[in-house]
Amino acid sequence: MALKSYRNGQHIVLKNNSTDEDVTIKIVLYDSIQGWLGEDLDNKDWNWYTLDAYTFVKRVKTDRNVLT
């Protein structure tokens, strides 16, 4: 497994391993043991997305000229 680089403020898509549902989050904090602390883009709630429950799918390109 290749080492991934996750940065705060980066938008990524994660897949829930039990439901196969995709969720797009903005990374607040990444921990190699606990997983991602992320802000859900739909309801702005912060949640932990653990490594055993979620799998990284892809990075989402964002327009850096737009203020969020």
TORKE-425516 format. One record per residue (C-alpha): residue number from 1; x, y, z. Coordinates in Angstrom, 2 decimals. Example, Ala and Ser with C-alpha at 12.3 -4.5 7.8 and 13.67 -1.06 7.14 Angstrom:
TORKE-425516
<rec num="1" X="12.30" Y="-4.50" Z="7.80"/>
<rec num="2" X="13.67" Y="-1.06" Z="7.14"/>
end
This chain:
TORKE-425516
<rec num="1" X="0.00" Y="0.00" Z="0.00"/>
<rec num="2" X="1.45" Y="3.35" Z="-1.04"/>
<rec num="3" X="1.80" Y="6.12" Z="1.51"/>
<rec num="4" X="-0.80" Y="8.81" Z="0.83"/>
<rec num="5" X="-0.36" Y="12.49" Z="1.56"/>
<rec num="6" X="-3.40" Y="14.18" Z="3.07"/>
<rec num="7" X="-3.45" Y="17.91" Z="3.78"/>
<rec num="8" X="-5.76" Y="20.02" Z="5.90"/>
<rec num="9" X="-8.38" Y="21.73" Z="3.74"/>
<rec num="10" X="-8.11" Y="19.12" Z="0.99"/>
<rec num="11" X="-11.38" Y="17.72" Z="-0.41"/>
<rec num="12" X="-11.53" Y="13.93" Z="-0.76"/>
<rec num="13" X="-14.09" Y="11.20" Z="-1.43"/>
<rec num="14" X="-14.34" Y="8.29" Z="0.99"/>
<rec num="15" X="-16.34" Y="5.07" Z="0.59"/>
<rec num="16" X="-18.17" Y="3.55" Z="3.55"/>
<rec num="17" X="-17.06" Y="-0.10" Z="3.62"/>
<rec num="18" X="-20.35" Y="-1.44" Z="4.99"/>
<rec num="19" X="-22.83" Y="0.51" Z="2.82"/>
<rec num="20" X="-20.69" Y="1.32" Z="-0.27"/>
<rec num="21" X="-21.94" Y="4.92" Z="0.04"/>
<rec num="22" X="-19.55" Y="7.69" Z="-1.03"/>
<rec num="23" X="-19.08" Y="10.80" Z="1.08"/>
<rec num="24" X="-17.14" Y="13.94" Z="0.14"/>
<rec num="25" X="-15.35" Y="15.67" Z="3.01"/>
<rec num="26" X="-12.97" Y="18.54" Z="3.64"/>
<rec num="27" X="-10.05" Y="17.28" Z="5.74"/>
<rec num="28" X="-9.64" Y="19.00" Z="9.09"/>
<rec num="29" X="-7.05" Y="16.55" Z="10.44"/>
<rec num="30" X="-5.55" Y="13.24" Z="9.31"/>
<rec num="31" X="-4.12" Y="10.66" Z="11.67"/>
<rec num="32" X="-2.47" Y="7.50" Z="10.34"/>
<rec num="33" X="-4.01" Y="5.45" Z="13.16"/>
<rec num="34" X="-7.45" Y="7.04" Z="13.71"/>
<rec num="35" X="-8.28" Y="8.19" Z="10.18"/>
<rec num="36" X="-9.74" Y="11.44" Z="8.92"/>
<rec num="37" X="-11.41" Y="14.18" Z="10.94"/>
<rec num="38" X="-13.49" Y="15.79" Z="8.24"/>
<rec num="39" X="-16.17" Y="18.37" Z="7.62"/>
<rec num="40" X="-19.13" Y="17.00" Z="5.68"/>
<rec num="41" X="-19.69" Y="19.41" Z="2.79"/>
<rec num="42" X="-23.49" Y="19.01" Z="2.89"/>
<rec num="43" X="-24.32" Y="19.70" Z="6.54"/>
<rec num="44" X="-20.99" Y="21.16" Z="7.81"/>
<rec num="45" X="-20.76" Y="18.62" Z="10.68"/>
<rec num="46" X="-17.35" Y="17.35" Z="11.77"/>
<rec num="47" X="-16.98" Y="13.57" Z="12.08"/>
<rec num="48" X="-14.22" Y="10.98" Z="12.45"/>
<rec num="49" X="-13.98" Y="8.69" Z="9.44"/>
<rec num="50" X="-11.99" Y="5.72" Z="10.72"/>
<rec num="51" X="-9.62" Y="3.71" Z="8.55"/>
<rec num="52" X="-11.42" Y="0.43" Z="9.23"/>
<rec num="53" X="-14.85" Y="1.85" Z="8.27"/>
<rec num="54" X="-13.88" Y="4.04" Z="5.28"/>
<rec num="55" X="-11.65" Y="3.66" Z="2.23"/>
<rec num="56" X="-10.05" Y="6.51" Z="0.29"/>
<rec num="57" X="-11.47" Y="6.82" Z="-3.25"/>
<rec num="58" X="-10.06" Y="9.99" Z="-4.81"/>
<rec num="59" X="-9.09" Y="13.63" Z="-4.36"/>
<rec num="60" X="-11.49" Y="16.29" Z="-5.55"/>
<rec num="61" X="-10.12" Y="19.22" Z="-7.51"/>
<rec num="62" X="-11.20" Y="22.56" Z="-6.07"/>
<rec num="63" X="-11.00" Y="26.03" Z="-7.54"/>
<rec num="64" X="-8.49" Y="27.89" Z="-5.37"/>
<rec num="65" X="-9.78" Y="31.27" Z="-6.61"/>
<rec num="66" X="-13.18" Y="30.77" Z="-4.97"/>
<rec num="67" X="-13.49" Y="31.61" Z="-1.29"/>
<rec num="68" X="-15.14" Y="28.88" Z="0.78"/>
end
